[in-house]
Amino acid sequence: MADWLLIILISVAAIGFFVAGLSLTLIFKGHHIDSEISTNKDMQRMGIKCAVQETREMDGTASCSEGASPLQGCSGNCGACDIEQK
């Protein structure tokens, strides 16, 4: 068997193995792995925050009062965090 064919078969098998492994969470728990800080309750409970949000809070540039805009970096939503403040 040619070396390139063996490499392709091993690659396809490895990708299939990883896809099956990632599907186990969906199959057994019924949902995808929740790695987003804004929606993961365990991360919020442990006090994990977005790096941009932490930096803004340390610099004092975040307006963390009630009703503050999520774009100001206080919602815990990394999707709302950006390097350049709007």
C-alpha positions in Angstrom: 0.0 0.0 0.0 1.3 3.4 -0.9 2.6 5.6 1.9 0.3 8.6 1.0 -2.8 6.3 1.1 -1.8 5.0 4.5 -1.4 8.6 5.8 -4.8 9.6 4.4 -6.5 6.6 6.0 -4.9 7.3 9.4 -5.9 11.0 9.1 -9.5 10.1 8.3 -9.6 7.6 11.1 -8.2 10.2 13.6 -10.7 12.9 12.5 -13.6 10.4 12.8 -12.3 9.4 16.3 -12.2 13.1 17.5 -15.7 13.8 16.0 -17.1 10.8 17.8 -15.4 11.9 21.0 -16.8 15.4 20.8 -20.2 14.0 20.1 -20.3 12.1 23.4 -21.2 15.3 25.3 -24.1 16.0 23.0 -25.2 12.4 23.1 -25.1 11.8 26.9 -25.8 15.3 28.2 -28.0 16.6 25.5 -26.2 19.8 24.9 -22.9 21.1 23.5 -19.9 22.0 25.7 -20.6 25.4 27.1 -17.3 27.2 26.9 -18.6 30.8 26.7 -18.1 32.8 29.9 -21.3 34.7 29.5 -23.5 31.5 29.5 -21.5 29.1 31.6 -22.9 29.2 35.1 -19.9 27.3 36.6 -17.4 29.9 35.2 -19.5 32.8 36.5 -19.8 31.1 40.0 -16.0 30.8 40.1 -15.6 34.4 39.2 -13.9 33.8 35.8 -14.2 36.9 33.6 -13.2 37.9 30.1 -9.6 39.2 30.0 -10.7 42.5 28.4 -13.3 42.9 31.1 -10.8 42.3 33.9 -8.4 44.8 32.3 -11.1 47.5 32.0 -12.1 46.9 35.6 -8.5 47.3 36.8 -7.9 50.4 34.7 -11.2 51.9 35.9 -12.4 52.3 32.3 -15.4 50.0 32.7 -18.6 51.5 33.9 -19.9 48.6 36.0 -23.0 50.3 37.4 -26.4 48.7 37.1 -27.8 49.1 33.6 -24.4 49.5 32.0 -24.1 48.7 28.4 -22.7 45.2 27.6 -20.2 46.8 25.2 -18.6 48.5 28.2 -17.2 45.2 29.4 -19.3 44.5 32.5 -21.6 41.8 31.4 -19.1 38.9 31.5 -19.8 38.4 27.8 -16.6 37.9 25.9 -18.6 38.3 22.7 -19.2 41.8 23.8 -15.6 42.5 24.7 -13.3 44.1 22.2 -9.9 45.7 22.3 -11.1 49.0 21.2 -13.9 50.5 23.3 -16.8 51.7 21.3 
